[in-house]
Amino acid sequence: MRNILTLTLAVTFTMCTLAPPPDDAAQSAKAHHKNTSRSAPVLLDLQDLSLFPSTQERLSDADLRRFRLPGSWVRRSHGPGKLFTTFRGQGVPVGHRVMTSAREAAKVAKNFYAERHELFGGRSTPTFVEVANRIVGKTRFVSFVQHIDGTPVEGSGAWVAFNSGRLSSFGLRIFPGAPPPPIAPGITRQTAILAASNALKTAQRSAPVLSVVSRIVPMVHREQVLLRRSHKVSFAPEHGERWEAQVAADDGSLLSLKNRGLSAQAQVHLRHHGRPISSGFVTSPAAHLGYTADGTALFADEAGMITTESSDSTALLTISGRYITIINEDGTPLEHYLDPFPAGGAFSWEREAEFDQAQLDAYTFVHNCRESALTISRDVPWVDEPLTVRVNAEGSCNAWYNGGITFLKAGDVCPNTAMIGDIAYHEYGHGFHMNSIIEGVGEFDGSVGEGFADIYCALITGDHNMAPEFFPGAPNLRDLEADKSWPWDLNIFNEVHENGLIVGTTLWDLWKAFRQVHGDEEGTLLFKRIYGQIVKTTTDILSLYENVLIADDDDGDLENGTPNICSIVKVFAAHGLMDMIAFTPPGVHHIPDVSVTTPLRVSFSEVFDQCVLTDITRGSFRYSTDEGQTWTEHDIVLTGERRFDVVLPAPGKAGRVLYAFTLEDTAGNRTYNLPANAAEPYYMLYAGPLTTIYSDDFEEETPGWAHELVDGIDQPAADDWQRGTPKGDAGDPVGAYSGEYAWGNDLSDPDRWNGAYKPNIINRLTSPSFDLSDYTSVRLQFRRWLVIEDGKFDHARIYVNDQVVWSNRATVEGKGHHQDKEWVLFDLDISTHAAGQRDVTITWELESDGGNEYGGWTIDDFALVTTDDLPATQETDDDGCTCRAGTGRTRPAHIIWLLSLILFAATWRRAVSKPQRQ
């Protein structure tokens, strides 16, 4: 703690004089620097504390009781009359809230002094005004300035330091002398300014007046402190000097004139490329640049100001700084001697050669990145750590972040990448994202990372064009105004920059939406706050929406929306990342009587009641009774509050009926298709009587179901078939169709898996074996929720024994992804491969390539049904099926009767021929 306090005092009160003072000031200073034998009162300057010896003692038990301090404490006394004291010791427990609450810390500090007037010689506690309350490292400092009659006492102070819930040290610079008498009428402020300005001219200096304030200043005479009222006149900094004068408020006499400037100063600028690179050069302050002056390694301040001991000094500039270390891969790092030193002026560091200019550019651009990071989130320690930046590396047209940033030399078609600000902003964005992630919450995903990095760049440039002129004649490298949506714009080869545009364009539109609602400044602050959180918590593209909601939430209840829910919903729906409307489809899967019409109803509602973002009043209904060869379509309109009622005509024949809806949204200028699966855009139902041969809703562990890895590396989650409750990850449903259990790929084992199938595998789920030898017709039915890449790349197949009876659609473009968004009935006639067969199994297979993995298969309520005529003693299920459910073979009644008769005859014969026991 001693080191911290010593540093604090040194920074606050150390000063030096650059130029000699005028004669009267020199005489005053000379008299002042004599020891305690001064003959006249002299203004006490805290620089002079070193003239007064200090003493250090361990407090006695009596003092500890008097000051109510527990344990062991040390007091150091110094200053005139030993009036100034600091205490350090075992500490006073005050609770951990002082570390998290500035208000609580201030309250505790004030009470601490108010309850210990013994610290002030038994007199009442002086009037204190709080001036600082901040945390440095792990210590919170709360400090006060003494006021008398509402006027600050120059050089006074009282402070406490808190660490780990304890008040660990405190200090006092209090002047207990009698208050100076009021001055009436005294001199005016203008008279004080004139006296101070004349004194400054005597010192052969001139500067504009910066401020005039009232002060009470301590005057020291023979170790006694007298208090006197004054006007403190401060002059604007000029040439590294900062002059202050104290003018007596009663008679206008000059009490002191001091140069508070530390040394000679100059401002350093770096000349760098503008944006775009063809716009030429601009200059920016060399913030935090490293340099050596008078044998000491130092850093420039935020404004690029560097300091030396005098104007005769020299300084060596280096192209690295407090937060950035530049490494030149083709030579030595750039340096420059400032000789002579441009005291009070400025220097622009300029170079012509590519490898030199690349270093100036890289330093400036990466500094801009750090400044942007501080406006987004201040709780990422990586931002304040030195970042290694390599420039002029071999290769061209590329850059990367891998713990540091690397820029490549100019090539035939693109410039040195260090000279393009957007490239630096993008790569720094990767570092900011990676080092923000909360372990166990967020996870790095390549596509998400590219989108986040593009947005980081846009937050600096304000432009949707990323890296203009990266390639000759190209307007940009990427454009955040592009309308990219999930899943249709996924790159089939999993190219992360293109897939990242789904994230980037969504967030760009969200930023625009916030600015439109809240205005540019407030909307940008809101977006930065949300961006600063989602970079910590997002795991993949599909988790982006939920993480934005969490970041925008203000009451811990996400079911009631968030403050900006309507803007968020509208933007994310436009990019396919959530559904703005919740639809309730008809849910009709079976028509037992083909001679009757069937009513169908579709209803809908906004996802959040407070967001009315759609105007759906019309649409169309279509159906087919010949497997989609021909369709009948007609218009439909609202028949009630957000519902459409239509009538499906009587099919007239047994067989499968396909049907679908298209609804028009005039407010959003878009259409909604039900079902919302472009790969299979229709619902299925069966018209005609059906009887169940076998059914399984998976609520019990039925023997005979088996799964296996057919091809691929045998590793965890390669054979990922699970019977469980779907969790909604990677496009899967949330919950089973009925009950609690379903079968599916990766139903999200919480310890290892994420809901998506693995790349480069083939795995299968196979049913028990069924004896269907007595049936002439067999249909396969189950509820399906399948999310898989276009069949050009990933394959979902259904087998009856070794025959493929269904597979997902493949397109030439490879963008026909199969994406169920609801549980749908799958119905298929498998009579050709199953009817009349003794051992029949049904297999669901998933085969993946090396990229783009989704939720895969999820199935529930499996059944084998038949259209065969069976005895009328069987029951009818809710869908109108005549059912005979079981777990084994089901036979017609006359066969069962015959088998029973044969079994009875055989049993009777054995009983007759069996010998009788005696």
N, C-alpha and C positions, 0 to 999 in steps of 0.2 A: 504494500500500500504506500510505503514511503516514496517509492519511485514514481508511482502515479501522481501523488500530490506534488512532488517536486517538479515533475514535468508540467503539471497544470499551472503552477505558479510561474514557471519559466516562460511558458508560452504566453501567459496572460500579461506578465509585467516586465519582461526584458525589453530594453530599448537601447539605442545607441545614437550618437550624433554624427551625421555625415559631414557637416560643415561647421567651422568654428562659430560660436555664438557671438552676438554683438558685445561690445565692451562691458556694458552694465550687466548683461546676462552672464558674461564670463566671470565677472567679479562675484556675482551672486552664486554661481556654480562653484567658484573657487572657495568662497566662504562656506558654502554648504558642504563641501567635501572635507573640510576640516573635521576633526573628531568632535567630541562633546564640548569643546571649549568655545563654541560659536558665541558671538557677542550679540547677534540680532536674530529674531525669528526668521526662519527659512522654510519655504514650502517643502513639505515632506514628499519626496518622490519615492515610490516603492522600489525603484532601482537601487536606492541607497540603503535598503535593508541590510545589505552585506556589511555596511559600516558599523552596524550595531551587533555586538556579540550575542550569541544565543546560548541558552542553557537547556539541558535535557535531564529530566528526573523521572523516576518511577513514583507514581502517586502513593502517598501513604494511606493506611487504612482509614484515617480520619478524613482525608480528601475524598476517598472513594465513597465513604458514607455521605459526606456533604454534597457531593455531586451526583449521588445515587448511580454509580457506575459499578457493575458487577465484575468480579475477576480482577485481572491485572491490567493497568493502563500506564502509558508513558506520555508525559507532557513535555513539549518543547516550547520554550518562551523566547521571544525575540522582539526586535523593534525597540523604539524609544520607550524607556521605562518598562520594558518587558511586557508591553500591552498586548502584543500579538501572541496567540497560542495555538498550537495544534495538539490534538489528542489522538492516540491510536492504542488499541488494546484488544481485549478479548471479545468485545462486541456486546451490543444490547439486542436481545431477540425482539423483533418487531413484526414478524410475519412475512410470508412470501408475497403478499399482495403489493408490497412496496416495489417489487421487481417488475410487476406487470401493469401497475396502475400509477401513472404520474400523479394523479389527484391524491391517492392514498399516501404516496411518498411525501408529497408536500405537506399534507396534514400531519403526518408523523413527525417530520422535521420541525414544523412550527411548534407543535406541542412539546417536543423534546427541549427546545430552548425556553419556551414559556414556563415550563415546570422547573427550570434550573436557573433561577435568577442569581444563584450563588456564583455561577460562572462569570457574572459581570460585577464581581466585587460586592455582592449583596444588594446592589441597586436594582431597580426594576429593569425588566428586559427591554432593550432598545427597540425602536420601531424598525421592523425589517420589511422589505419588499422583495418578493421572489423574482429572480432574474434568469435562472436556468434550472432545467430539470431534464436531464438526459442520461442515457446509458452509454458508457464507454467500456468496451470489452464486456466484462461481466459485472461491472460496478455501476450503480446509479448514483449520480451526484445531484444534489439539490442545493442551490446557493441563493443567498440573499444579499442585498445592499442596505446598509444603514441609512435611514432618513431622519432628518431633524427638521421639524416644522414643514414637512412635505418636500424637502430638498435633499437630494442624494449627497452623501458624504464621499468625496473623492477618495478612492483607495480603500474604502471600507469593505467588509465582507464577512459573511458567516456561511459555512457550508457543512453538509453532512454527506457521508458516503455509505451506501447500502450495498451489501453483498450477501447473497444466499439467505435473505430474510433477516439479516442482522445489520444494525447500525454499527459499522466497524471502525469509523474514525470521523472526526469533525474538527473544525478550525474556526478561529475568530480573529478578525482584524477590526476591532471596535474602538472608537475614540470616545472616552467617557467624559471629556471636558464639558464645561458648561456651554450651553448653546450660545452662539454669538447673538448679540442683540439685533433686533430688526433695524434695517437701514431705511431712513426716511430723510430726504427723498432718494438719495443715492444717485449714481450715474445711470444714464440710459444705455440700452443695448447698442445703439449707434455710437455712443461715446466709447464704449468698450471695444467695438470693432475698430474704430479709428486708432485707439491706443495700441491694439494688437497689431494692426497693419503697419503702423509706424515702427514698431519694434522689429517686425519682419524685414522692413526695408533696411533698417540698421544692420541686419544680418545679411544684407545684399541678396535677399530673396523676395519673391513676390508670388502670390497664388490667390485664387478666388476664395472667398470665405465659404466654408461648407456649412457650418452651424454655429449657433450661440446658445448655450444652455446655462442655467443657474446651478451653481455648485456650492457646497461648503467644503473648504479645503483645510487640511491640518497644517499648522505652522509649528515647527519644532524650535524650542529655545531651551538649551541646557536640560535636555531630556524631558522637558515639559512640553505638552502638546496644547497649542492654542487653536481654536477653530475660527475661521474667517470666511465671510461670504464673498463669492466672486462670480464673475462671468467667464465661462470657459469658451474661448473662441477657437474653432478648428478650421483649418484651411484645407482645401482640396489637395489630394496628392499630386505632386509635380516632380518629375525626374527622380523618382524613388524616394522622395522626401515627403514627410507628412508632419507639418508644424502645428503645434498647439500653444496657445497663450492663456494664462490665468490673469485676469484683470480684476483688481479689488473693486467690489461693488460700491464701497463707500466713497473712495476718493479717486478711483481710476488709475491707481498706481499699478505698474506691471509687477506681478508677483513672480511670474516665471515665463520663460519661452523655451520650448523644447522641440527638437526634431524627433518625432516618433518613428521616422522611417528606419528600417533595419539596415539598408544598404542601397547600393545602386541597383536599379532594375531595368530590364528591357523585355519587350514582348517578342516572342518567336512565332512566326507563321510558317506553315508548310504549303508550298505550291503543289497542287494536285489536279488530276483530271476532273472535269465536271461531269454531269450526267445529262445526255449521253456523252460518250467519249469524244464525239466530233464537236462538242460545244466549246472545246478549248480548256483553258486552265483557270482555276480559281484558287484563292488562298483561305486557309482556316487556321485558327490558333493551334499551336502545338501542345495541346492539353496533356499534362502529366509527362511530358517528354523528359528523358534522362539527360543530365549534363554534369560536368565536373567543374567546380569553381573553387579557386583558392585551396586546391588539394582535397576537396570534399565532394563526394558523390551526392547529388541532389536531384529533385524532380521539379519540373515546372508546375505551376498551379493550373486550375481549370481553364484560365484565360491565356495560358502559354507564357506567363510571366516567370522570368528567371531572375535570380538575385545573386549579386556578388558583394564582397566586402566594400569595394570602392569602385569608382569609375575607371580606375587604372588596372583593374583586374582583367583577366582573360577567362573565357569559358570554352569548354570543349563540349559540343553537342553530339549526342549519339542517337541513332534512329531506333531506340528502344525506350521504354518508359516504365512507370510504376505498374501498369497493367498489361503492357504489350512488349514482347521480346521478339524483335525482327532478326531472322537468320537468313542471310543471303546465300543461297545454294550455289551461286556462281561468283564467288569472290568474298570479300570481307564486308561486314556491315558498314553502312554509310556513317561518316563522321564529318564534323566541320568545326574549325577554330573560329571563335569570335574574338578577333584581335585587330583593331581596338574594340573594346566592349561598347555597344551603342547605348550608353546609360541614358535613360529617359526616352529612348526611341524604340524602334522596332526593326526586326530583321526577318526577311523572307528567304527561306531555304529553298533554293531552286536548283534543279539538275536537268541536263538534257538527255544523257544516255539512258537507254531503256532500263537497264538493270538498277540504276540509281533511282530513276523516277518511280519504278515499281515499288521501291521501299518507302518512298514518301507517300505514295498513294495508299499502300497497304496500311501504313500506320494511321493515316487519317480516317480511312473507311472503317477500320476495326474499332477505332475510338468512337466513331458515330454509332456503331453497333452497341457498344457498352452503354453509352448515354441513353439509347433507346431502351435497353434492358432495365435501367433504373426507373424508367417511367412505367414499365409493365409490372414488375414484381421486384420488391426489394428483399425477398427472402430466399434468394438463390446464391449461396456463398460463392459459387463458381465465378460469378460476375466480378468479384473483387480479387480473384486470384490471377497471377500473371499468366497470360496466354501466349504460347509460342506460335509465331506466324512465319512460315517459310515462304520465301519468294524466289522466283527465277529457277524453279525446279525444272528438270528435263521433261519434255513432252509439251503438249499444247492443247488448247481448247478445253481445259478442265480445271477443276479445283475440288478440294474435299476437306471435310473435317474428320479427324480421327484422334481427338484429344487436343489437337492444335489444327491450324488452318494451313493448307499448302496451296500456293498459286504457281501456275506453270508459265513458261516463257511464251512469247508470241510465236504463232505458227503461220502457215501460208494463208489461212482463212480467218484467223481470229487474233485479236491483240493479246498481249500479256494479261492474264486473267486478274492480276493484282490491280490493273488499271481500270477495272470495271467495278464501280461501287456496288452494284446490285449483286454481283457474285460474292463479294465479301459479306454483304448483308444476309444473303441466303445461307452461306456456310456457317456464319456465326449463329444464325437461327437454329441450325442443327445442334450446335453446341449448347445453346440456351435450352432447347427442348430436352436433349439427352440428360443434361445436368439438373433439370427441374423435376424429372420423374420421381414420384414418391414410390419407393420400393414396395412391392406387394399391392399397390393400387394401380398405378399406371404401368405401361409396358411399351417399349419402343417397337413401332411398326413402320416399315419402310415407306409405305404409301402415305400414312399419316404424317410421318416425319417430313416428307417432301412438301406436303400441303402446308404444314406449320411453318417451314422455312420460307416458302414463297410469301406467306402472309407476314412473317417477320420483316421481310424485305419491303413489302408494301406499306407497313406501318412507318417505315423510315422515309420512303419516297412519296407515299400518297398516290401511287400510280398502279393501275392494274397490269401494266406492261412490265414484265420481269426481264431485266437485262436487254434493253434495246441496243441494237447494233452489235450484239455478240457475234453474229455472223453478218458479213457484208450484205446489205440489201434487205435483211430480215428486220421486220419491225420490232420483234422481241424474241426471247427464247421461249417464253410461255405467257399466256394471257389469262388473267383471272376473271375477265369478263366472259370467257367461254362458258357455255351452258352445259356443264357436265353433271350427269346423274348416275346414281346407283340403280341397277347394276349394269345398265346398257352401255355405259362408257368405260367399263373396266377393260383394261388392255389384256388381251387374251394371253400374252406372254408374261403377265405380271410385271410390266415395266412400271417401276414405282413412281417415276416422274409424271407419267400420264395418269396413273391411278391417283396420284396425289392431287391432281387437279380437281377431283371430286371433292376433296376436303378443302382445297384452296378456294375454289369458286363458291362453295357453300359459305365459307367464312367471310369471303369478300362481300357477298350479297347480304350477309348478316350485319356486317359493319355498315353497309349502305342503309340497311333498314333502320338500324339504331340512329344513324345521323338524320334520317328523314323524320323520325319520331321525336328525337330529343335535341336536334341541332348538332352542328359539326363538333363543337368542343365537348359537350356533355356526352354525345353519342360515342365519340372516340374514347373518352375516358371509360365509359361503360364497357365498350368492346375490349379495351386493353385489360380491364380487370378480369373479364371472363376468359380472354385468351391466356392470361397469366395463370389461371387455374387449370384450364383444360390441358395445357401442355404437361401438367403434372399427373393427370389422372386418366387420360385416354389410352385405350389399348388397341383399338382397330377402328376402321372406318365406321362400322355399324354402332360403335359405342359413343361416337361423337355427340349424337343428339342428347343422350341421357346425361353426358357430362356437362354439356352446355346448360341443361336444365338445372343440374345440381349447382353449377356456378352462379346461376341467376336466382336461385331460390332465396327467399327471405324469411320463411317461417317454418322450415323443416317439414312441410307438408307438400309433397310434389303432386299429390292427387288434385289439389285445388289450383294447380298452375303456378306460375312464377310472375314477377312483375312485368316481364317482357315476353310472356308466353305466346301471344298472338304473332308477334314479329318472328319469333323463333319457329313456330309451327309452320307459318307460311313459307319461310325460306327453306326449311329442311324438307317439307313436302315437295317443293318445286324441284329439289335435287334427288328425290326418290329415297330419302333417308328416314322418312316416317310417313304415316298416313294421316292426312289432315282430316279425313272423314272416316267414321266408323260405320261399316255397312253390316247389316244383318241379312244374309242371303236367304232364299226360300227354304233350303234344307229338305226338299222333297226328293227322295231317292227311289221310291217304288210306287207303281200304280198297279194294283192287283187286277182291276177291271179295265180292259182296253177300250171299253165302249163309253166311258164317262169322261167328262172334262175335269181338269184339275186346276184349282186356284193356286196362284203363286204370288207371294208378296215379297218385295224388297223394301226395307226401311233403312234409314241412315241418320246420323247425328254428327255434329262437330265433336272432335276429340275433347275439346274443352268448351264448356258452355259459354264462357265469356268471349270466345272468338268466333264470330259469325263471318267466315271468310269465303263462303260459297253461296251460289244461287242455283241449285239444281231443281229444275221444274219440268224437264222433258228428257226423252231418251228413246231407246228402241229395244225391242225384244225379238229374239230369233230362236228358231228351233229346227231340228232335223230328225227325221225318223228313219233315214237310210244311211246312217254312219257318216254323215257330213257331206255326202255327194251333192245334195241340194238342201237349201235352207229357205225357210219361210220367215219373213221379217215384217214387223209393223211398228209404227210409232206408239209411244206411250207417254202419258202425262201424269202429274201428281193426282192421286185420288184421296189424299188426306194429308195430315201433318207429317211431312217428310217421309212419304211412303208411296210406292207404286204397287198397284194391284193389277195383275194380268191373269188371263185364263189360257191354259194350255189345252188346245183342242184334243178330243179323244184320239189316241193314236190309231185305233182301229185294228191293230195287229200287235202281236207280241214281239218284243225286241227292245233294244236299247234306244233311248231318246236322249239327244244332246240339246242343251239349251244355254243361252247366255244373255246378258244385258249390257247395254251401253248407255250411260247417263251423262248428260251434258251440263257443265257448270259454266253459266254465262258470266259469273263474277270473276272466276279464275281463268276463263277462256281455255278450258281444257275438258277432257272427257275422262270418265272412269269406266273401266271394263270390269264386269263381274262374270267369271272369276278374273282376278288381276294376274293372270299367268299367261303371258304371250306364247309360251311354248305349248300350252294346251288350253286354249281359251274357251272352254265350255264345261258345264256341269254334266254329269251322267245320271240317268235314272233308268230303271228297268220297268217296262210295262208288261204285265202278265203275271200269272200265279207262279210262285216259287216255293220250294221246300228246302229247308236247311238240312244238309248232310252232316256238316260239322261246323262248329263255331268255337272261338276262343277270344275272350276279351282281355286276356293277359293279366287279369287280376290275381290269378294263382300261377304258380310255377308248374306249367303243364309239362310232363315228361316228353321227350322226343325233339324239342327245339334245340338246334345246335348252330354254332357259328365258328368260323375259322378264317385264318389268313391264308389266301390261296397263293399270293405272289407279293413280293416286296420284302424289305428288311424287317425282320421280326423284332419289333421294339414296342415299348408301351404305347398304347392307343393306335397301333397299326391294325390289329383286329379289334375294332372299337364298337362292335355291336353290343348293346346293353339293353336289358329289360329294366326300365326305371321310369322316372317322371321327367319329361323334357323341361329344360330350364329356360328356353327361349334364346339361347346363344346361337350365333352364326346363322340366323334365319330360321332356327327351329321353332316349333310352337311352344307356348307356355302351358304346360300340362298336357295330359293325354286327352283323346277324344271322349272317352268315357272312363269313369273311375279314376284311378291314380296311375296306372301303369301302361306303358307302350313299349314296343321294341324300336330301336333306332341306332343310327351311327352316333357315337360320342354324345351321350345324353348329359355330358358335363360332370364327370367325376370331379368334385371340387378340389381334389388334391393335385391332379395332374393335367386335366384336359380342358379344352376351351369350346367345345360344341362343334368344331369343324373336323371333317375327316382329314387324314394325313395324305401327303403327296406320294405318288408312285407306289400305290398299293392296289391289291384286289382282295376284297374280303366279302364274305357271304353269310347270310342267315338262312337256314333251311328248316322247313317244317317237319313234323313227324310224317311217317309214311301212312298213306291212306289206301284202303282197298276199295276201289271204285268200279270193280268188275261188273256190278249189277246195274250200273247207270248208263243210260244212252245220252244224257246231256249233263254237263257240269259247267258251272260258272264260278269264277273266282271273284270274290268281293272282299274289300277291306277299306278302311279309312286311311287316306294317304296325306302326308305332308312332306314333300320332297323339294329340296333346294340343292341344285347341282349345276355345274358349268355346262355350257353347250355340249351336245353329244359329239362335237368335233374333237373335244378334248377329254372330258370326263364322261363316264358311262354308268347309267343306272339301268339294270336289266332285271327282268323277271323270267325265271326258268320254270317249266313244268318238266320234271326230270332233267334231261339234257337239252331240251329244246327252248330257245329264247322265244317267248311269246309277247314280250313288250320291252322297249328300250326308249330312253329319252331322245328327243328330237335333235338332230344334227343339222347345222346350217353351213352354207359356204362361207359366210362371214365369221362364223364362230361366236355370234352374239345372241344366240337364241337360248339363253340360260333358262332352265326350268326352275321356276320360283313360285311354289305354292305359298299363298298367304293366308290360307284357311284349311281346315280339314275338309277334304273332298272325298266323295265316294269313288273308288276305282271298281269298275265292273268289266269283266272280260269273259267271253265264251272260250273255255279251254277244252271243249268236248273232244276236239280232234286229237289232243295229246293225252287226255286224262280219262275220258269215258271208256268203260269196259276194261280199264287197266287195274291190275291187282296191287301194284306197289307204286304209288304216285307221291312225289314230294314237290313242294313249291319252294323255290329259292329266290331270294332277293340279293342281287350282287351290286357292288359298287367298285368301279375301277377309276383311278385318278391318275392324272399326269403330274408334272412337276410344279404346277402353279395354280393359284386361285382355288382355294378350298372353302367349302361351305358346310351347311348343316347335314347334307346327305339325306338318307332315308329316315323317316319316322312313320311307323305303321301301327294301326290299332284295329280292334274288332274284326279279326280275320274270320272269313266264312267260306265254305264251299256249299253252293246251292244247286238245285236241279229244277228243271221244268218237267221232269217225268211225273206221270200221274201216280200218286201214292194213296194208300188207304185214307179215308176221311176221318179217322179217329185222332188225327194229329191236330195240335193246337196252332193258332195263328198268332204271329208276333206283331209288334207295333207297326211295322212297315207293310203288313198284309201278307207276309210270307207264311205258308204252311210249314211249320218247323218240326223237326225231330232232332233236337240238339243232342250231341253226345261226344264222346272222345274216341270213338272207334268206328268200325264199319256199320253202315246202315243198309238193310236189305228190304226188298218188297215183302208184303205180308205173306203171300203164298209160299215163298221160299222159306220164310221163317217157320211156317206151319209144317212143311215137309221135313225140314231138319229136325224139328221137335219130335215128329212121329218116328223117325229113324232112330233118334237117341233113345226114345222110350222103349222101342222094340229091342234094341241091343241090351239095355239095362235089364229088361224082363227076362231075356234069355239067359244072362249070366246068373240071375237070381234063381232060376229053375234048376240049372245044371249044377249049382254049388252044393257039395256034400254037407249034410247036417252034422253038427257036432253033438257028441254024447255028453 
